[in-house]
Amino acid sequence: MFAGARIAGDLEGGLFGITARGTAEGWAGAGAGADGVLGYDDGVFRLSGSGGAAWGLGGKLGLDLEVDVPELVESLDSGVTALQELLP
């Protein structure tokens, strides 16, 4: 629970079926919170969590990681095939 003002930003990137997102918030007010998720659904592993606190000034950080297993396997297979074509 939080009462006050906040500003937020995020950053996201992915490669070979692995996606990472980071978030950050600056808080002015009072509050605290935390959450987390670990799961697997439709070929995607997901691990995420965030936490923050403020009494006056404070903030919150979060991280979300996803691994798309079929996409990762396909990327690795394509990489192995490309390597095999380069080698004599």
Phi, psi and omega in degrees: 000140183216139175229119181150208181243150178215155174229142187223157175210159178215164181218137183221143176206155180209155180199132175058034178087003178249123182239135177234136176231135175238143178230151176216141178227142170255132183242143169231108183154212181224134177163172178203155178188155177204149175204164178199153180218136172226122183196174178219128180209126173053044177085007183238121171276140180224133175227121179216155178193156177205158178198150180193164179203151176207138167221091193098261176250146178186203181184184182216139175239146179217153178219136180227120177244133176230137175238111176275100188300311179301319179293321178297315179298317179297318179296317179295319178297317178297321178295318179295317179298315179297320179295319180297325179290333180280329183276144180291000000 
